[in-house]
Amino acid sequence: MTSAPPRGLEERLRDTRARLENDVDLWVATPGSPGVHLIPLSYLWDGSAFLISTPRASVTGRNLLADGQVRLALGPTRDVVIVDGAAEPVDIADLAPETADAFASRTGFDPRQLDEPYQYFLIRPRRIQAWREANELQGRTLMRAGRWLA
């Protein structure tokens, strides 16, 4: 536990944006049958959306193609960022080569080079929350309806 005072909005926004820009991996949760499916994936953040890739036939791929609803989690449990968003499929052939190259460079793997059919997904955040301890639960929402609060 920490006795640090809760961060203000500007500091939380700065810390959250730094995490989105500097982390490489996140947890991806998708709804489906028989329930929620959770996997770790690497991502590319372009300042407004996440780009992920997973096998098209995987549970996550099928869930995102069927519904598009997704929850992402970044960071450790005592410095978490939670993102609720909507995923839209982007076929490999439709992704700009410079974007695919940036994804491969950032994540360390290139879905274009694999034999198994992979699908890219562009995830646009609708809500972002961030907190460290219980004293930061109030004010944890940093984005609402796709708009940063500051």
KASUL-V126261 format. One record per run of one state. SS is the DSSP state (alpha for helix, beta for strand, coil for the rest). FROM is the first residue (numbers start at 0). TO is the last residue. Records with the same first field share a line. If there is no record, write none. Layout:
SS->FROM-TO  FROM-TO
This chain:
coil->0-7  22-23  30-35  42-42  45-47  55-57  66-67  74-78  90-90  94-95  107-109  113-116  131-132  136-139  144-145  148-149
alpha->8-21  58-65  91-93  96-106  110-112  133-135
beta->24-29  36-41  43-44  48-54  68-73  79-89  117-130  140-143  146-147
